[in-house]
Amino acid sequence: MPIGFEAQHLQIWLNVIEILKSADMDVSDLVRLNVFSLDPSDVFMVSEGRQRFLNGHKPVSTYLAIKGLARPEFLVEMDAVAVKVD
């Protein structure tokens, strides 16, 4: 588990991209993102991550600062939904 918000956020994006590749998809197939963090000020890094990894693609997204996540060491979580149209 990476330590710190920035490292965890980067790892989440790398994981999502790898999962998309394994399904013969890429970020342009993302239709929805939900990002949850513990600190409202993280929204700026979340926005930077979207710009860095989505290459202008704009899926529907929600950002929520919440009180807790699944495990105490988690600082950020992201749900990603992708759809491949043949």
PDB file of N, CA, C and O in Angstrom:
ATOM      1  N   MET A   1       0.834  -1.171   0.000  1.00  0.00           N
ATOM      2  CA  MET A   1       0.000   0.000   0.000  1.00  0.00           C
ATOM      3  C   MET A   1       0.889   1.248   0.000  1.00  0.00           C
ATOM      4  O   MET A   1       1.666   1.459   0.931  1.00  0.00           O
ATOM      5  N   PRO A   2       0.773   2.071  -1.044  1.00  0.00           N
ATOM      6  CA  PRO A   2       1.556   3.312  -1.063  1.00  0.00           C
ATOM      7  C   PRO A   2       1.175   4.212   0.122  1.00  0.00           C
ATOM      8  O   PRO A   2       0.046   4.175   0.611  1.00  0.00           O
ATOM      9  N   ILE A   3       2.121   4.997   0.558  1.00  0.00           N
ATOM     10  CA  ILE A   3       1.890   5.916   1.674  1.00  0.00           C
ATOM     11  C   ILE A   3       1.658   7.318   1.120  1.00  0.00           C
ATOM     12  O   ILE A   3       2.414   7.792   0.271  1.00  0.00           O
ATOM     13  N   GLY A   4       0.621   7.967   1.600  1.00  0.00           N
ATOM     14  CA  GLY A   4       0.314   9.330   1.194  1.00  0.00           C
ATOM     15  C   GLY A   4      -0.743   9.372   0.100  1.00  0.00           C
ATOM     16  O   GLY A   4      -0.871   8.451  -0.707  1.00  0.00           O
ATOM     17  N   PHE A   5      -1.494  10.463   0.098  1.00  0.00           N
ATOM     18  CA  PHE A   5      -2.583  10.605  -0.861  1.00  0.00           C
ATOM     19  C   PHE A   5      -2.085  10.548  -2.302  1.00  0.00           C
ATOM     20  O   PHE A   5      -2.627   9.803  -3.118  1.00  0.00           O
ATOM     21  N   GLU A   6      -1.073  11.320  -2.612  1.00  0.00           N
ATOM     22  CA  GLU A   6      -0.595  11.397  -3.996  1.00  0.00           C
ATOM     23  C   GLU A   6      -0.168  10.024  -4.522  1.00  0.00           C
ATOM     24  O   GLU A   6      -0.503   9.663  -5.650  1.00  0.00           O
ATOM     25  N   ALA A   7       0.557   9.270  -3.721  1.00  0.00           N
ATOM     26  CA  ALA A   7       1.012   7.937  -4.139  1.00  0.00           C
ATOM     27  C   ALA A   7      -0.157   6.977  -4.297  1.00  0.00           C
ATOM     28  O   ALA A   7      -0.181   6.189  -5.243  1.00  0.00           O
ATOM     29  N   GLN A   8      -1.121   7.028  -3.394  1.00  0.00           N
ATOM     30  CA  GLN A   8      -2.291   6.151  -3.509  1.00  0.00           C
ATOM     31  C   GLN A   8      -3.135   6.525  -4.720  1.00  0.00           C
ATOM     32  O   GLN A   8      -3.643   5.654  -5.426  1.00  0.00           O
ATOM     33  N   HIS A   9      -3.281   7.824  -4.954  1.00  0.00           N
ATOM     34  CA  HIS A   9      -4.073   8.282  -6.098  1.00  0.00           C
ATOM     35  C   HIS A   9      -3.435   7.839  -7.414  1.00  0.00           C
ATOM     36  O   HIS A   9      -4.127   7.384  -8.325  1.00  0.00           O
ATOM     37  N   LEU A  10      -2.109   7.976  -7.507  1.00  0.00           N
ATOM     38  CA  LEU A  10      -1.389   7.512  -8.695  1.00  0.00           C
ATOM     39  C   LEU A  10      -1.585   6.009  -8.880  1.00  0.00           C
ATOM     40  O   LEU A  10      -1.851   5.559  -9.994  1.00  0.00           O
ATOM     41  N   GLN A  11      -1.461   5.235  -7.820  1.00  0.00           N
ATOM     42  CA  GLN A  11      -1.609   3.784  -7.918  1.00  0.00           C
ATOM     43  C   GLN A  11      -3.009   3.395  -8.380  1.00  0.00           C
ATOM     44  O   GLN A  11      -3.172   2.451  -9.153  1.00  0.00           O
ATOM     45  N   ILE A  12      -4.011   4.116  -7.910  1.00  0.00           N
ATOM     46  CA  ILE A  12      -5.384   3.845  -8.356  1.00  0.00           C
ATOM     47  C   ILE A  12      -5.493   4.021  -9.862  1.00  0.00           C
ATOM     48  O   ILE A  12      -6.051   3.166 -10.550  1.00  0.00           O
ATOM     49  N   TRP A  13      -4.963   5.124 -10.374  1.00  0.00           N
ATOM     50  CA  TRP A  13      -5.026   5.351 -11.825  1.00  0.00           C
ATOM     51  C   TRP A  13      -4.277   4.267 -12.596  1.00  0.00           C
ATOM     52  O   TRP A  13      -4.767   3.776 -13.612  1.00  0.00           O
ATOM     53  N   LEU A  14      -3.100   3.897 -12.119  1.00  0.00           N
ATOM     54  CA  LEU A  14      -2.340   2.839 -12.802  1.00  0.00           C
ATOM     55  C   LEU A  14      -3.117   1.525 -12.783  1.00  0.00           C
ATOM     56  O   LEU A  14      -3.116   0.794 -13.774  1.00  0.00           O
ATOM     57  N   ASN A  15      -3.770   1.221 -11.685  1.00  0.00           N
ATOM     58  CA  ASN A  15      -4.581  -0.001 -11.594  1.00  0.00           C
ATOM     59  C   ASN A  15      -5.761   0.038 -12.566  1.00  0.00           C
ATOM     60  O   ASN A  15      -6.029  -0.942 -13.260  1.00  0.00           O
ATOM     61  N   VAL A  16      -6.457   1.158 -12.613  1.00  0.00           N
ATOM     62  CA  VAL A  16      -7.612   1.282 -13.515  1.00  0.00           C
ATOM     63  C   VAL A  16      -7.166   1.127 -14.964  1.00  0.00           C
ATOM     64  O   VAL A  16      -7.807   0.417 -15.740  1.00  0.00           O
ATOM     65  N   ILE A  17      -6.081   1.780 -15.329  1.00  0.00           N
ATOM     66  CA  ILE A  17      -5.582   1.685 -16.708  1.00  0.00           C
ATOM     67  C   ILE A  17      -5.201   0.249 -17.046  1.00  0.00           C
ATOM     68  O   ILE A  17      -5.488  -0.218 -18.148  1.00  0.00           O
ATOM     69  N   GLU A  18      -4.567  -0.450 -16.132  1.00  0.00           N
ATOM     70  CA  GLU A  18      -4.193  -1.847 -16.367  1.00  0.00           C
ATOM     71  C   GLU A  18      -5.431  -2.737 -16.521  1.00  0.00           C
ATOM     72  O   GLU A  18      -5.467  -3.610 -17.388  1.00  0.00           O
ATOM     73  N   ILE A  19      -6.426  -2.516 -15.693  1.00  0.00           N
ATOM     74  CA  ILE A  19      -7.675  -3.286 -15.800  1.00  0.00           C
ATOM     75  C   ILE A  19      -8.354  -3.008 -17.128  1.00  0.00           C
ATOM     76  O   ILE A  19      -8.838  -3.933 -17.780  1.00  0.00           O
ATOM     77  N   LEU A  20      -8.396  -1.755 -17.536  1.00  0.00           N
ATOM     78  CA  LEU A  20      -8.989  -1.412 -18.835  1.00  0.00           C
ATOM     79  C   LEU A  20      -8.241  -2.112 -19.972  1.00  0.00           C
ATOM     80  O   LEU A  20      -8.864  -2.674 -20.873  1.00  0.00           O
ATOM     81  N   LYS A  21      -6.908  -2.079 -19.931  1.00  0.00           N
ATOM     82  CA  LYS A  21      -6.106  -2.747 -20.965  1.00  0.00           C
ATOM     83  C   LYS A  21      -6.410  -4.238 -21.025  1.00  0.00           C
ATOM     84  O   LYS A  21      -6.499  -4.814 -22.110  1.00  0.00           O
ATOM     85  N   SER A  22      -6.569  -4.861 -19.868  1.00  0.00           N
ATOM     86  CA  SER A  22      -6.834  -6.307 -19.839  1.00  0.00           C
ATOM     87  C   SER A  22      -8.180  -6.648 -20.460  1.00  0.00           C
ATOM     88  O   SER A  22      -8.414  -7.791 -20.852  1.00  0.00           O
ATOM     89  N   ALA A  23      -9.065  -5.659 -20.551  1.00  0.00           N
ATOM     90  CA  ALA A  23     -10.381  -5.856 -21.170  1.00  0.00           C
ATOM     91  C   ALA A  23     -10.420  -5.241 -22.572  1.00  0.00           C
ATOM     92  O   ALA A  23     -11.497  -5.029 -23.129  1.00  0.00           O
ATOM     93  N   ASP A  24      -9.245  -4.956 -23.140  1.00  0.00           N
ATOM     94  CA  ASP A  24      -9.128  -4.345 -24.461  1.00  0.00           C
ATOM     95  C   ASP A  24      -9.863  -3.003 -24.521  1.00  0.00           C
ATOM     96  O   ASP A  24     -10.547  -2.697 -25.497  1.00  0.00           O
ATOM     97  N   MET A  25      -9.707  -2.218 -23.465  1.00  0.00           N
ATOM     98  CA  MET A  25     -10.305  -0.887 -23.392  1.00  0.00           C
ATOM     99  C   MET A  25      -9.228   0.111 -22.970  1.00  0.00           C
ATOM    100  O   MET A  25      -8.107  -0.263 -22.625  1.00  0.00           O
ATOM    101  N   ASP A  26      -9.598   1.380 -23.007  1.00  0.00           N
ATOM    102  CA  ASP A  26      -8.726   2.431 -22.489  1.00  0.00           C
ATOM    103  C   ASP A  26      -9.568   3.490 -21.798  1.00  0.00           C
ATOM    104  O   ASP A  26     -10.778   3.319 -21.649  1.00  0.00           O
ATOM    105  N   VAL A  27      -8.946   4.576 -21.378  1.00  0.00           N
ATOM    106  CA  VAL A  27      -9.679   5.583 -20.600  1.00  0.00           C
ATOM    107  C   VAL A  27     -10.830   6.206 -21.369  1.00  0.00           C
ATOM    108  O   VAL A  27     -11.759   6.732 -20.756  1.00  0.00           O
ATOM    109  N   SER A  28     -10.795   6.161 -22.686  1.00  0.00           N
ATOM    110  CA  SER A  28     -11.902   6.717 -23.470  1.00  0.00           C
ATOM    111  C   SER A  28     -13.175   5.884 -23.319  1.00  0.00           C
ATOM    112  O   SER A  28     -14.254   6.331 -23.706  1.00  0.00           O
ATOM    113  N   ASP A  29     -13.059   4.683 -22.764  1.00  0.00           N
ATOM    114  CA  ASP A  29     -14.229   3.835 -22.523  1.00  0.00           C
ATOM    115  C   ASP A  29     -14.848   4.074 -21.139  1.00  0.00           C
ATOM    116  O   ASP A  29     -15.899   3.515 -20.823  1.00  0.00           O
ATOM    117  N   LEU A  30     -14.202   4.897 -20.325  1.00  0.00           N
ATOM    118  CA  LEU A  30     -14.769   5.211 -19.009  1.00  0.00           C
ATOM    119  C   LEU A  30     -16.016   6.072 -19.178  1.00  0.00           C
ATOM    120  O   LEU A  30     -16.011   7.046 -19.931  1.00  0.00           O
ATOM    121  N   VAL A  31     -17.075   5.709 -18.478  1.00  0.00           N
ATOM    122  CA  VAL A  31     -18.312   6.485 -18.537  1.00  0.00           C
ATOM    123  C   VAL A  31     -18.661   7.114 -17.192  1.00  0.00           C
ATOM    124  O   VAL A  31     -19.482   8.029 -17.128  1.00  0.00           O
ATOM    125  N   ARG A  32     -18.041   6.625 -16.115  1.00  0.00           N
ATOM    126  CA  ARG A  32     -18.345   7.161 -14.781  1.00  0.00           C
ATOM    127  C   ARG A  32     -17.164   6.956 -13.847  1.00  0.00           C
ATOM    128  O   ARG A  32     -16.537   5.897 -13.842  1.00  0.00           O
ATOM    129  N   LEU A  33     -16.867   7.986 -13.054  1.00  0.00           N
ATOM    130  CA  LEU A  33     -15.847   7.910 -12.009  1.00  0.00           C
ATOM    131  C   LEU A  33     -16.428   8.459 -10.717  1.00  0.00           C
ATOM    132  O   LEU A  33     -17.072   9.508 -10.715  1.00  0.00           O
ATOM    133  N   ASN A  34     -16.202   7.758  -9.631  1.00  0.00           N
ATOM    134  CA  ASN A  34     -16.551   8.236  -8.297  1.00  0.00           C
ATOM    135  C   ASN A  34     -15.278   8.196  -7.473  1.00  0.00           C
ATOM    136  O   ASN A  34     -14.667   7.137  -7.323  1.00  0.00           O
ATOM    137  N   VAL A  35     -14.873   9.333  -6.940  1.00  0.00           N
ATOM    138  CA  VAL A  35     -13.656   9.406  -6.137  1.00  0.00           C
ATOM    139  C   VAL A  35     -14.042   9.841  -4.729  1.00  0.00           C
ATOM    140  O   VAL A  35     -14.804  10.787  -4.532  1.00  0.00           O
ATOM    141  N   PHE A  36     -13.490   9.120  -3.758  1.00  0.00           N
ATOM    142  CA  PHE A  36     -13.766   9.384  -2.350  1.00  0.00           C
ATOM    143  C   PHE A  36     -12.438   9.625  -1.643  1.00  0.00           C
ATOM    144  O   PHE A  36     -11.501   8.842  -1.800  1.00  0.00           O
ATOM    145  N   SER A  37     -12.349  10.691  -0.872  1.00  0.00           N
ATOM    146  CA  SER A  37     -11.144  10.936  -0.077  1.00  0.00           C
ATOM    147  C   SER A  37     -11.548  11.448   1.302  1.00  0.00           C
ATOM    148  O   SER A  37     -12.711  11.759   1.557  1.00  0.00           O
ATOM    149  N   LEU A  38     -10.564  11.524   2.170  1.00  0.00           N
ATOM    150  CA  LEU A  38     -10.820  11.954   3.540  1.00  0.00           C
ATOM    151  C   LEU A  38     -10.692  13.460   3.725  1.00  0.00           C
ATOM    152  O   LEU A  38     -11.250  14.019   4.669  1.00  0.00           O
ATOM    153  N   ASP A  39      -9.970  14.112   2.842  1.00  0.00           N
ATOM    154  CA  ASP A  39      -9.666  15.535   3.011  1.00  0.00           C
ATOM    155  C   ASP A  39     -10.224  16.324   1.828  1.00  0.00           C
ATOM    156  O   ASP A  39      -9.827  16.079   0.689  1.00  0.00           O
ATOM    157  N   PRO A  40     -11.138  17.268   2.075  1.00  0.00           N
ATOM    158  CA  PRO A  40     -11.718  18.038   0.964  1.00  0.00           C
ATOM    159  C   PRO A  40     -10.679  18.742   0.087  1.00  0.00           C
ATOM    160  O   PRO A  40     -10.933  18.977  -1.094  1.00  0.00           O
ATOM    161  N   SER A  41      -9.525  19.078   0.641  1.00  0.00           N
ATOM    162  CA  SER A  41      -8.508  19.765  -0.170  1.00  0.00           C
ATOM    163  C   SER A  41      -7.878  18.841  -1.215  1.00  0.00           C
ATOM    164  O   SER A  41      -7.169  19.314  -2.103  1.00  0.00           O
ATOM    165  N   ASP A  42      -8.126  17.533  -1.123  1.00  0.00           N
ATOM    166  CA  ASP A  42      -7.615  16.591  -2.119  1.00  0.00           C
ATOM    167  C   ASP A  42      -8.261  16.784  -3.490  1.00  0.00           C
ATOM    168  O   ASP A  42      -7.758  16.272  -4.490  1.00  0.00           O
ATOM    169  N   VAL A  43      -9.361  17.514  -3.538  1.00  0.00           N
ATOM    170  CA  VAL A  43     -10.063  17.709  -4.805  1.00  0.00           C
ATOM    171  C   VAL A  43      -9.131  18.285  -5.874  1.00  0.00           C
ATOM    172  O   VAL A  43      -9.306  18.004  -7.060  1.00  0.00           O
ATOM    173  N   PHE A  44      -8.149  19.083  -5.471  1.00  0.00           N
ATOM    174  CA  PHE A  44      -7.240  19.677  -6.452  1.00  0.00           C
ATOM    175  C   PHE A  44      -6.340  18.612  -7.082  1.00  0.00           C
ATOM    176  O   PHE A  44      -6.103  18.641  -8.289  1.00  0.00           O
ATOM    177  N   MET A  45      -5.842  17.684  -6.286  1.00  0.00           N
ATOM    178  CA  MET A  45      -5.021  16.594  -6.837  1.00  0.00           C
ATOM    179  C   MET A  45      -5.882  15.633  -7.663  1.00  0.00           C
ATOM    180  O   MET A  45      -5.410  15.080  -8.656  1.00  0.00           O
ATOM    181  N   VAL A  46      -7.122  15.434  -7.265  1.00  0.00           N
ATOM    182  CA  VAL A  46      -8.035  14.592  -8.043  1.00  0.00           C
ATOM    183  C   VAL A  46      -8.236  15.215  -9.419  1.00  0.00           C
ATOM    184  O   VAL A  46      -8.207  14.519 -10.434  1.00  0.00           O
ATOM    185  N   SER A  47      -8.440  16.521  -9.448  1.00  0.00           N
ATOM    186  CA  SER A  47      -8.612  17.221 -10.723  1.00  0.00           C
ATOM    187  C   SER A  47      -7.362  17.101 -11.594  1.00  0.00           C
ATOM    188  O   SER A  47      -7.464  16.886 -12.802  1.00  0.00           O
ATOM    189  N   GLU A  48      -6.198  17.237 -10.992  1.00  0.00           N
ATOM    190  CA  GLU A  48      -4.945  17.092 -11.738  1.00  0.00           C
ATOM    191  C   GLU A  48      -4.808  15.675 -12.298  1.00  0.00           C
ATOM    192  O   GLU A  48      -4.353  15.495 -13.427  1.00  0.00           O
ATOM    193  N   GLY A  49      -5.198  14.676 -11.516  1.00  0.00           N
ATOM    194  CA  GLY A  49      -5.150  13.291 -11.984  1.00  0.00           C
ATOM    195  C   GLY A  49      -6.059  13.062 -13.180  1.00  0.00           C
ATOM    196  O   GLY A  49      -5.687  12.386 -14.139  1.00  0.00           O
ATOM    197  N   ARG A  50      -7.260  13.636 -13.111  1.00  0.00           N
ATOM    198  CA  ARG A  50      -8.189  13.512 -14.246  1.00  0.00           C
ATOM    199  C   ARG A  50      -7.557  14.115 -15.503  1.00  0.00           C
ATOM    200  O   ARG A  50      -7.592  13.509 -16.574  1.00  0.00           O
ATOM    201  N   GLN A  51      -6.988  15.296 -15.366  1.00  0.00           N
ATOM    202  CA  GLN A  51      -6.368  15.947 -16.522  1.00  0.00           C
ATOM    203  C   GLN A  51      -5.200  15.123 -17.057  1.00  0.00           C
ATOM    204  O   GLN A  51      -5.036  14.993 -18.270  1.00  0.00           O
ATOM    205  N   ARG A  52      -4.400  14.574 -16.170  1.00  0.00           N
ATOM    206  CA  ARG A  52      -3.213  13.810 -16.573  1.00  0.00           C
ATOM    207  C   ARG A  52      -3.565  12.505 -17.277  1.00  0.00           C
ATOM    208  O   ARG A  52      -2.957  12.161 -18.291  1.00  0.00           O
ATOM    209  N   PHE A  53      -4.546  11.777 -16.743  1.00  0.00           N
ATOM    210  CA  PHE A  53      -4.810  10.425 -17.232  1.00  0.00           C
ATOM    211  C   PHE A  53      -5.959  10.320 -18.235  1.00  0.00           C
ATOM    212  O   PHE A  53      -6.019   9.348 -18.988  1.00  0.00           O
ATOM    213  N   LEU A  54      -6.864  11.288 -18.266  1.00  0.00           N
ATOM    214  CA  LEU A  54      -8.030  11.156 -19.147  1.00  0.00           C
ATOM    215  C   LEU A  54      -7.830  11.797 -20.517  1.00  0.00           C
ATOM    216  O   LEU A  54      -8.668  11.617 -21.401  1.00  0.00           O
ATOM    217  N   ASN A  55      -6.761  12.527 -20.713  1.00  0.00           N
ATOM    218  CA  ASN A  55      -6.448  13.082 -22.041  1.00  0.00           C
ATOM    219  C   ASN A  55      -7.625  13.810 -22.676  1.00  0.00           C
ATOM    220  O   ASN A  55      -7.892  13.642 -23.866  1.00  0.00           O
ATOM    221  N   GLY A  56      -8.328  14.616 -21.887  1.00  0.00           N
ATOM    222  CA  GLY A  56      -9.456  15.376 -22.418  1.00  0.00           C
ATOM    223  C   GLY A  56     -10.790  14.648 -22.391  1.00  0.00           C
ATOM    224  O   GLY A  56     -11.830  15.272 -22.601  1.00  0.00           O
ATOM    225  N   HIS A  57     -10.787  13.343 -22.138  1.00  0.00           N
ATOM    226  CA  HIS A  57     -12.039  12.584 -22.023  1.00  0.00           C
ATOM    227  C   HIS A  57     -12.750  13.015 -20.738  1.00  0.00           C
ATOM    228  O   HIS A  57     -12.102  13.233 -19.715  1.00  0.00           O
ATOM    229  N   LYS A  58     -14.073  13.139 -20.787  1.00  0.00           N
ATOM    230  CA  LYS A  58     -14.811  13.656 -19.640  1.00  0.00           C
ATOM    231  C   LYS A  58     -15.976  12.745 -19.261  1.00  0.00           C
ATOM    232  O   LYS A  58     -17.126  13.039 -19.589  1.00  0.00           O
ATOM    233  N   PRO A  59     -15.685  11.637 -18.572  1.00  0.00           N
ATOM    234  CA  PRO A  59     -16.793  10.809 -18.082  1.00  0.00           C
ATOM    235  C   PRO A  59     -17.535  11.540 -16.965  1.00  0.00           C
ATOM    236  O   PRO A  59     -16.992  12.452 -16.341  1.00  0.00           O
ATOM    237  N   VAL A  60     -18.760  11.139 -16.723  1.00  0.00           N
ATOM    238  CA  VAL A  60     -19.507  11.662 -15.587  1.00  0.00           C
ATOM    239  C   VAL A  60     -18.705  11.338 -14.335  1.00  0.00           C
ATOM    240  O   VAL A  60     -18.172  10.235 -14.208  1.00  0.00           O
ATOM    241  N   SER A  61     -18.614  12.285 -13.416  1.00  0.00           N
ATOM    242  CA  SER A  61     -17.815  12.007 -12.230  1.00  0.00           C
ATOM    243  C   SER A  61     -18.379  12.688 -11.000  1.00  0.00           C
ATOM    244  O   SER A  61     -19.077  13.699 -11.073  1.00  0.00           O
ATOM    245  N   THR A  62     -18.047  12.095  -9.871  1.00  0.00           N
ATOM    246  CA  THR A  62     -18.420  12.633  -8.566  1.00  0.00           C
ATOM    247  C   THR A  62     -17.199  12.573  -7.672  1.00  0.00           C
ATOM    248  O   THR A  62     -16.473  11.579  -7.661  1.00  0.00           O
ATOM    249  N   TYR A  63     -16.978  13.636  -6.924  1.00  0.00           N
ATOM    250  CA  TYR A  63     -15.932  13.660  -5.905  1.00  0.00           C
ATOM    251  C   TYR A  63     -16.605  13.904  -4.561  1.00  0.00           C
ATOM    252  O   TYR A  63     -17.397  14.835  -4.413  1.00  0.00           O
ATOM    253  N   LEU A  64     -16.291  13.074  -3.597  1.00  0.00           N
ATOM    254  CA  LEU A  64     -16.842  13.237  -2.252  1.00  0.00           C
ATOM    255  C   LEU A  64     -15.730  13.140  -1.217  1.00  0.00           C
ATOM    256  O   LEU A  64     -14.914  12.218  -1.250  1.00  0.00           O
ATOM    257  N   ALA A  65     -15.707  14.090  -0.310  1.00  0.00           N
ATOM    258  CA  ALA A  65     -14.846  14.007   0.863  1.00  0.00           C
ATOM    259  C   ALA A  65     -15.700  13.376   1.962  1.00  0.00           C
ATOM    260  O   ALA A  65     -16.755  13.897   2.324  1.00  0.00           O
ATOM    261  N   ILE A  66     -15.228  12.255   2.481  1.00  0.00           N
ATOM    262  CA  ILE A  66     -16.021  11.510   3.451  1.00  0.00           C
ATOM    263  C   ILE A  66     -15.218  11.276   4.729  1.00  0.00           C
ATOM    264  O   ILE A  66     -14.018  11.547   4.785  1.00  0.00           O
ATOM    265  N   LYS A  67     -15.900  10.770   5.746  1.00  0.00           N
ATOM    266  CA  LYS A  67     -15.286  10.615   7.063  1.00  0.00           C
ATOM    267  C   LYS A  67     -14.354   9.407   7.156  1.00  0.00           C
ATOM    268  O   LYS A  67     -13.384   9.444   7.913  1.00  0.00           O
ATOM    269  N   GLY A  68     -14.624   8.350   6.413  1.00  0.00           N
ATOM    270  CA  GLY A  68     -13.791   7.161   6.492  1.00  0.00           C
ATOM    271  C   GLY A  68     -13.929   6.305   5.253  1.00  0.00           C
ATOM    272  O   GLY A  68     -14.914   6.397   4.521  1.00  0.00           O
ATOM    273  N   LEU A  69     -12.909   5.456   5.023  1.00  0.00           N
ATOM    274  CA  LEU A  69     -12.908   4.544   3.887  1.00  0.00           C
ATOM    275  C   LEU A  69     -12.838   3.113   4.404  1.00  0.00           C
ATOM    276  O   LEU A  69     -12.875   2.892   5.614  1.00  0.00           O
ATOM    277  N   ALA A  70     -12.739   2.158   3.522  1.00  0.00           N
ATOM    278  CA  ALA A  70     -12.834   0.735   3.884  1.00  0.00           C
ATOM    279  C   ALA A  70     -11.777   0.293   4.893  1.00  0.00           C
ATOM    280  O   ALA A  70     -12.050  -0.538   5.759  1.00  0.00           O
ATOM    281  N   ARG A  71     -10.581   0.844   4.782  1.00  0.00           N
ATOM    282  CA  ARG A  71      -9.496   0.498   5.718  1.00  0.00           C
ATOM    283  C   ARG A  71      -8.837   1.787   6.186  1.00  0.00           C
ATOM    284  O   ARG A  71      -8.774   2.756   5.430  1.00  0.00           O
ATOM    285  N   PRO A  72      -8.352   1.813   7.401  1.00  0.00           N
ATOM    286  CA  PRO A  72      -7.798   3.062   7.939  1.00  0.00           C
ATOM    287  C   PRO A  72      -6.609   3.610   7.160  1.00  0.00           C
ATOM    288  O   PRO A  72      -6.385   4.820   7.166  1.00  0.00           O
ATOM    289  N   GLU A  73      -5.847   2.761   6.495  1.00  0.00           N
ATOM    290  CA  GLU A  73      -4.689   3.243   5.734  1.00  0.00           C
ATOM    291  C   GLU A  73      -5.067   3.819   4.372  1.00  0.00           C
ATOM    292  O   GLU A  73      -4.239   4.455   3.720  1.00  0.00           O
ATOM    293  N   PHE A  74      -6.316   3.602   3.934  1.00  0.00           N
ATOM    294  CA  PHE A  74      -6.771   4.159   2.659  1.00  0.00           C
ATOM    295  C   PHE A  74      -7.034   5.650   2.818  1.00  0.00           C
ATOM    296  O   PHE A  74      -7.725   6.072   3.746  1.00  0.00           O
ATOM    297  N   LEU A  75      -6.482   6.437   1.914  1.00  0.00           N
ATOM    298  CA  LEU A  75      -6.714   7.876   1.892  1.00  0.00           C
ATOM    299  C   LEU A  75      -7.604   8.281   0.732  1.00  0.00           C
ATOM    300  O   LEU A  75      -8.162   9.379   0.722  1.00  0.00           O
ATOM    301  N   VAL A  76      -7.738   7.387  -0.256  1.00  0.00           N
ATOM    302  CA  VAL A  76      -8.542   7.671  -1.445  1.00  0.00           C
ATOM    303  C   VAL A  76      -9.021   6.353  -2.037  1.00  0.00           C
ATOM    304  O   VAL A  76      -8.311   5.348  -2.008  1.00  0.00           O
ATOM    305  N   GLU A  77     -10.221   6.373  -2.569  1.00  0.00           N
ATOM    306  CA  GLU A  77     -10.768   5.237  -3.317  1.00  0.00           C
ATOM    307  C   GLU A  77     -11.424   5.789  -4.572  1.00  0.00           C
ATOM    308  O   GLU A  77     -11.871   6.935  -4.601  1.00  0.00           O
ATOM    309  N   MET A  78     -11.478   4.954  -5.614  1.00  0.00           N
ATOM    310  CA  MET A  78     -12.132   5.374  -6.852  1.00  0.00           C
ATOM    311  C   MET A  78     -12.891   4.191  -7.442  1.00  0.00           C
ATOM    312  O   MET A  78     -12.360   3.087  -7.561  1.00  0.00           O
ATOM    313  N   ASP A  79     -14.138   4.446  -7.805  1.00  0.00           N
ATOM    314  CA  ASP A  79     -14.930   3.504  -8.594  1.00  0.00           C
ATOM    315  C   ASP A  79     -14.866   3.982 -10.038  1.00  0.00           C
ATOM    316  O   ASP A  79     -15.046   5.169 -10.312  1.00  0.00           O
ATOM    317  N   ALA A  80     -14.615   3.075 -10.946  1.00  0.00           N
ATOM    318  CA  ALA A  80     -14.570   3.432 -12.357  1.00  0.00           C
ATOM    319  C   ALA A  80     -15.465   2.469 -13.135  1.00  0.00           C
ATOM    320  O   ALA A  80     -15.384   1.253 -12.964  1.00  0.00           O
ATOM    321  N   VAL A  81     -16.309   3.026 -13.983  1.00  0.00           N
ATOM    322  CA  VAL A  81     -17.202   2.216 -14.814  1.00  0.00           C
ATOM    323  C   VAL A  81     -16.854   2.491 -16.262  1.00  0.00           C
ATOM    324  O   VAL A  81     -16.795   3.644 -16.690  1.00  0.00           O
ATOM    325  N   ALA A  82     -16.621   1.417 -17.020  1.00  0.00           N
ATOM    326  CA  ALA A  82     -16.287   1.543 -18.438  1.00  0.00           C
ATOM    327  C   ALA A  82     -17.251   0.706 -19.258  1.00  0.00           C
ATOM    328  O   ALA A  82     -17.744  -0.328 -18.808  1.00  0.00           O
ATOM    329  N   VAL A  83     -17.507   1.175 -20.468  1.00  0.00           N
ATOM    330  CA  VAL A  83     -18.386   0.470 -21.394  1.00  0.00           C
ATOM    331  C   VAL A  83     -17.702   0.421 -22.743  1.00  0.00           C
ATOM    332  O   VAL A  83     -17.224   1.437 -23.248  1.00  0.00           O
ATOM    333  N   LYS A  84     -17.657  -0.775 -23.328  1.00  0.00           N
ATOM    334  CA  LYS A  84     -17.069  -0.938 -24.653  1.00  0.00           C
ATOM    335  C   LYS A  84     -18.199  -1.154 -25.651  1.00  0.00           C
ATOM    336  O   LYS A  84     -18.981  -2.096 -25.523  1.00  0.00           O
ATOM    337  N   VAL A  85     -18.277  -0.287 -26.631  1.00  0.00           N
ATOM    338  CA  VAL A  85     -19.286  -0.405 -27.675  1.00  0.00           C
ATOM    339  C   VAL A  85     -18.608  -0.951 -28.916  1.00  0.00           C
ATOM    340  O   VAL A  85     -17.636  -0.376 -29.405  1.00  0.00           O
ATOM    341  N   ASP A  86     -19.122  -2.061 -29.424  1.00  0.00           N
ATOM    342  CA  ASP A  86     -18.533  -2.660 -30.634  1.00  0.00           C
ATOM    343  C   ASP A  86     -19.101  -2.064 -31.892  1.00  0.00           C
ATOM    344  O   ASP A  86     -18.712  -2.458 -32.992  1.00  0.00           O
TER     345      ASP A  86
END
